[in-house]
């Protein structure tokens, strides 16, 4: 699992192991901690093979992972993912996000590994003209270099699959993953200042940050703040298990398939902040700040295809998700 020590990777590892799979985590720990792997091991009750390796280093990736282990499927999480940072440092994002994928695909071809689940994103849609976004919604120009790398990665995978007849792929277009494992042993733990909303909320509630900035209150939305589709990270992790099952069991209908992974329900930034305060009984000091470059005004998913074709749907209540996020923050801070 490339980038498997990160936020989504650790939760997916847990769900894969619970489903009976053996998992190898490969991660350079650039935006994750070894403690996250230890948290996974606490949950599943046994050690999990881990290789500290940069997927942009193809020779080391081959030696430490592809030559060392026998596996038939790859899940590719190894990408930088902060929209704002990608606007400021586009070359960093193009280099890491594309090179890591190219190396994985090259080694899959060379070593006879046939299945890949790709961690894609709703950012590939840009700002859709019609909502909710379906898998057939035309991709607009991405609003950020991060989103552009996801568009380019999907195109690279599609063309690779067309050329290499042994490969098949599923791209899961995530909307906004939030929350933490119910055990509070793993969750989102960004290095430095959080780029995502919920970790900034929880760190503000914990007193680590002075206040939360809500970027923009003048969008064309009910309360002026951006609308998003927030998906519980455990629900998202389960989608990867279903995707791997689908390929391993020969149930794919196309050699490259795409599925939206969200709830189908739009929630504004301010609504999310208010719900967090309500369900957890803690204040989140916040202020309105100017719009942030690269942000999409509003987007949410049509999940009909994932519901009917994958047999997957989001199950966790948003309030429970925010309780889990706060329980994780308290666990990390010893509160």
N, C-alpha and C positions, 0 to 999 in steps of 0.2 A: 504494500500500500504506500504509494509515493506521497509524502507529506502527511503520513498517518499519525504523527504526534500532535497535530494541530487540533483545533476546536472540533471540527466536524469529523476529522479522521479518528479521534479517540472514541467518540460516540459510535461511529460506524464500526470500529473494531469490536466494541462490546456487543453490538447487535449481531455482527457476523459470527462471533464466537458462540453466542447464545443459540444461533441457528445451526451450529455444527461445523462451521468452517475453521480451518487453520489460517492464521493471519501472520504475515511478516510486515513490520512497520519499518519504512525507510524514511528518514527525515534528517535535515541538516540542523534542526533546532534554531533556525534563524528567527522564527516567530513563535516558538513553543518551548516547553521545558520538559526535561526528562521526568520530572515529577508527574506529568500528565500520563506518561506510560505506566508509572507506578500506580497511579489511580486506577487505570484500566485493570492492572493486575489484581488490585484489591477487589474490584467488582467481580471479575471472572474467576478469581481464586487460584490462578496459576500464572507462571511467567509467560510473557509474550515476546517472541523474537524481535529484537530491535537492532537496526543498523544505522549508525549515524553517517549519512552520506548525502552529498549534494547531487541532486538529479541533473544539474548542469555539467557535472563531471562524468562523462560517459564511461570512461575506463574504470573509474572507481565504482560506479553504479553497476557495471557489468560484473566486476570481480566480487563485490560484497553482496550483491543481491541475485542477479540473474545466473551467475555461475554457481552460487552457493546453495540456492534453494530450488525446489521443484514446485512450480505452481502453474495454474492454467488461466488465471485471471488477474488483471491489474485494476486498481482503482486509483485514479490520478487526482490528487488534491494539491500537488506541489505548485503553488502559485502565490504571489503577493496579491492582496485583495482590498487594499484601501483606496477608495475612489479618489479622495482628496490628494493623497500622496502620489497617486499615478499621474494626476494633472501636473504636479510639481516636478516629478521625476519619471517622465515617460520612458526613457531609455532603460532604466532599471527594470521596469515592468515588461517591456518588450523582450529584453534579454532573458530574464528569469522565467517568465511564464511560457515563452515560446521555446526556448532552448531545452528546458526541462521536458516538455512534451515531445519534442523531436527526438530527444535521446531515448525516452521510454518507448516510443513507437519503433525506432530503429532496432532497439534491443529485443522488443517483442517479435519483430520479423525475424531477426537473426537467431533467436533462441526458441522459436516455435511456440510462443505464448499467444493465444488466440483471442482472448476477450478483454475488452477495456471498458470500464465505466468512467466517464469523464465528468468532472465537477465543473459544470457550466453555470450560467447565471442569467437572471432576468435582465441584467444590463445589456444583453445582446439585442433587446428590443428597442433600446433608446427610449424615446417618449412615444409610445404607440398612439396612432391616430384614433384607434377604437379600443375600448376596454370592456371586459377583461381580455388580457392577451392570451391567445391560443398558440399552439405550436405552429400554426399556419400564418400567424400574424407576420406581415413583412417586417424584416429587421430594418430599423432606421439607423442612421449614422449614430454610433455609440457616443454617449455624452462624456466619456472619459477614456484615456488610454487603457485603463483596466478593462472596461467593457469591450474595447476594441480587441484586446488580446483574447478575450473569450470568443468573440466572433471569429477571429482568425484561427483560433484553435479548433473550433468546430469545423471550419472549412478544411483545415489541414487533416483532421481525422477523417472527414468524409472522403477526401481525395485519396488518402492513404488506404482506406478500406476498399475503395473502388479499384485500386491498383494491386493490393495484396489480398488475394482471394481467401487466405486463411484467417483474416481478421474480421471481427465483428465488434461493434461498438454501440454503447448507449450513452447519450448525453443527457444528464439531468440538469435542467435549468432551475436552479434554486431561486426562490424569492428572498425573503429576509430571515435567515436562521437566527433564533434567539433561544434563551433558556439554558438549562443544564440538566445533567442526569439526576433523577430523583434521589439518588444516594448522596448527592452533594460532594462526590469524590472527584468528579471531572466537570469542567465547564469552560467558559470562555475566559482566557487569562492572557490578554494582549500585553506585549512588552511596551513599556512607555505609556504615553497618553493614548487612550482608546480611540480608535477611528470609527467604531460602531456604536450605535445608540445605546443598547442595553448595558454593556459594560460601563459606559459613562454614567448612566443612570445609577447603577448599583454602587459605583465608586463614589458618586456624589452623595448618595444616601448614607454611605459608610464614612463620609467625612474625608475621603482621600482627595476629592476634587471640591473646589469651593462652590461651583455651580455648573449646571448644564446649560449649554447654549443650544437653543432651538433655531436652526438656520432657516429663517424666513417665516413670516406670518401673513404674507400677501399673495400666496399662491391661489389659484382658482380651485379651492377646495372648501369644504364646509366651515373649517375653522382657520383657514389660511396656511396651515402647516402641511407638509408633504404627506401624501397617502402611500402606504406600503402594505404588503401582504406578509405578515409575520408568521413564520412556520417554526414550530417547536423542533429543536435540534434532534430529539429522539425520534420524532416522526420522520424527519429528514433522513436520519441514519437508517431507519427501516426501509426507506425507498431504495437505498443502495443494496440491501440484502435481496430485495425483490428483483432488482435489475440483474444482479449476479445470477440468482436462481434462473431467471428467464433465459440468459445466455447459456449457462451450463446445461440446462434441461432442453435446449434446442427449441425454445418456444418463440424466438424472435421471428417477426414477419418481414423485416428488412435487415440488411446487414449493418445499417446505421440508423438508429432510432433516437428520437428526441421526446422527452417528457417534461412538462412543467411540474415542479414540486412546490406547492404552496397550499394555502387554505381556501383561496377564492374570495376572501373577505378583506376589503380595504379598511385599514385603521390608520388614523393620523398620528403624527408624532406626539401632538399634545394629548390625544386620547390615550396613547400608550403610557405617557408619563403619569397622567391622572389615575389610570387603572393600577399602575405599579404602587402609587401612594395608597390607594384604597385597599388593595388586597394585602399589602404588607404592613400598613399602619405606620409608615415612615415618610417624612417629607423629602422632597427632591427639589432643592432650590434651583430655579431655572430662570433664564432670561431669553428674550428674543434677540437674535443676532442677524446680520445680513445673510442673504442667500449665499450658499456655498457653491463654488464652481464645480460642475460635473454632476450635480444632483438632478435627478428626474423629478418632475412635479408630482406625478401620480402613476402608480402601476400596481396591478394585482392580476392574479392568475385565473385562467380557466383551467380547472384540474380534471375535466371530464375524461380526457384521454388516459391520464394516469389512473383515475378511478376505475374505468371500465377495462382498459387493456392490461395494465399492470396488476390490477386488483389491489391497489394501494390507495389509502386516503388519510388525511390528517385527522388525528383523533383527540389530541390533548387540548384542553381548554386553555384559552389565553391567560386567564387568571392563574391557573396552576403553573403555567410556563413561567410567569413572572415571579411566582412564589419560589420556584426552583432556582431561578436566577439569583434571587436574594439569599436563599439558603446557601448557594455556592459561594457567593461573595462573603458571607459571614464565616463560612468554613475556612476560606483562604485567609481572611484577616484575623481569625481567632476570636470573633465577636460572639 
